[in-house]
Amino acid sequence: MELSTKEKELLKDLRDQEKLCITKYDKYAASACSSELQTLFNSMAKVEREHHKTIVGMMDGKVESAPSAISNSNDCNCGCCSYSDEEGRQNDAFMCKDMLATEKHVSSLYDTCVFEFTNPQARKMLNHIQAEEQQHGQQLYAFMSNNNMYS
């Protein structure tokens, strides 16, 4: 796939955002007070690593075929967590809010890229990744909602 200068710059932005997501999810998983949130963050980090790998491949001119559906492997079965103290709940709430804001930003960047890329296969892949980013947002919202962290 031949990339325009604009497409190359957009892919660099996506690559950097995916790296940031991976770093945040890894750090937040290690800091989460709830084991359920640790599991959720680790699951999301794994998906972000796949996104990063796909974007790096696109930078090298390789576009994989987008899967026909998004993975349901990270469905959030997040019930209410039992926190031993309010500080732990507030710590987890902060990380969830930060990651929800991050996912909103990343999804918006993917939305822009879907419209800017000329290659139909690349657009399909970017759209697929955006759907997974939106799924992350839904999972974060579900966790926050179930634990009275979303207002």
C-alpha positions in Angstrom: 0.0 0.0 0.0 1.3 3.4 -1.0 0.8 6.0 1.7 0.4 9.8 1.3 2.4 12.1 3.5 -0.8 12.9 5.4 -1.6 9.2 5.9 2.0 8.6 7.2 1.6 11.4 9.7 -1.8 10.1 10.8 -0.4 6.6 11.3 2.5 8.0 13.4 -0.2 9.7 15.6 -2.1 6.5 15.9 1.0 4.5 16.8 1.9 7.0 19.5 -1.6 6.9 20.9 -1.6 3.1 21.0 1.7 3.2 22.8 0.3 5.6 25.3 -2.8 3.4 25.8 -0.6 0.3 26.4 1.6 2.1 28.9 -1.4 3.5 30.8 -3.3 0.2 30.9 -0.2 -1.6 32.1 0.5 0.9 34.8 -3.1 1.2 35.9 -3.5 -2.6 36.0 -0.6 -2.7 38.4 -2.1 0.1 40.5 -5.8 -1.0 40.5 -7.2 -1.8 43.9 -9.9 -4.1 42.4 -8.9 -7.4 40.9 -11.7 -7.1 38.4 -10.3 -3.8 37.2 -6.8 -5.2 37.0 -8.2 -8.0 34.8 -10.1 -5.5 32.6 -7.1 -3.2 32.2 -4.8 -6.2 31.3 -7.4 -7.4 28.7 -7.6 -4.0 27.1 -3.8 -3.6 27.1 -3.6 -6.9 25.1 -6.0 -5.5 22.5 -4.1 -2.3 22.3 -0.9 -4.2 21.6 -2.7 -5.8 18.6 -3.8 -2.3 17.4 -0.2 -1.1 17.7 1.1 -4.1 15.7 -1.5 -3.4 13.0 -0.6 0.3 12.8 3.1 -0.5 12.6 2.3 -2.9 9.8 0.3 -0.3 7.9 3.3 2.1 8.3 5.3 -0.6 6.5 2.7 -0.7 3.7 1.0 -3.9 4.9 -2.8 -3.9 5.5 -4.4 -7.0 7.0 -8.0 -7.8 6.2 -10.3 -6.5 9.0 -12.1 -9.2 10.9 -15.8 -9.3 10.1 -16.8 -8.6 13.7 -15.2 -7.2 16.8 -14.0 -9.6 19.5 -16.3 -10.4 22.4 -13.3 -11.7 24.4 -13.2 -8.6 26.5 -16.9 -8.5 27.5 -17.1 -6.8 30.8 -18.8 -9.0 33.4 -18.2 -6.2 36.0 -20.4 -6.4 38.9 -20.1 -4.3 42.0 -16.6 -4.5 43.5 -16.0 -4.7 47.2 -13.6 -1.9 48.2 -12.0 -2.0 51.7 -11.8 1.7 51.7 -13.0 4.8 49.9 -9.5 5.8 48.9 -9.1 2.6 46.9 -12.4 3.2 45.1 -11.4 6.8 44.3 -8.1 5.5 43.0 -9.8 3.1 40.6 -12.4 5.8 39.7 -9.6 8.2 38.7 -7.9 5.6 36.5 -11.2 4.6 34.8 -12.1 8.3 34.1 -8.6 8.9 32.7 -8.8 5.8 30.4 -12.4 6.7 29.3 -11.1 10.2 28.2 -8.2 8.5 26.5 -10.4 6.1 24.6 -12.7 8.9 23.5 -9.6 10.8 22.1 -8.2 7.7 20.4 -11.6 6.8 18.9 -11.9 10.4 17.5 -8.5 10.1 15.9 -9.5 6.8 14.3 -12.7 8.5 13.0 -10.6 11.1 11.3 -8.3 8.5 9.7 -11.3 6.5 8.3 -12.2 9.6 6.3 -8.7 10.5 5.3 -7.3 7.2 4.0 -7.8 6.4 0.3 -7.2 2.6 0.5 -10.6 0.8 1.2 -8.9 -2.1 3.0 -7.1 0.4 5.3 -10.3 2.3 6.0 -12.0 -1.0 6.9 -9.2 -1.9 9.3 -9.1 1.5 10.9 -12.9 1.4 11.3 -12.6 -2.1 12.9 -10.0 -0.8 15.4 -12.2 2.2 16.2 -15.1 -0.1 17.0 -12.8 -2.0 19.4 -11.8 1.4 21.0 -15.5 2.2 21.4 -16.0 -1.2 23.0 -13.3 -0.3 25.5 -15.2 2.8 26.4 -18.4 0.8 26.9 -16.6 -1.6 29.2 -15.1 1.2 31.2 -18.5 2.9 31.5 -20.0 -0.4 32.6 -17.4 -0.9 35.3 -17.8 2.7 36.5 -21.5 2.6 36.5 -21.7 -0.7 38.4 -19.4 0.8 41.0 -21.0 4.2 41.4 -18.0 5.9 39.8 -19.8 7.6 36.8 -21.6 10.8 37.4 
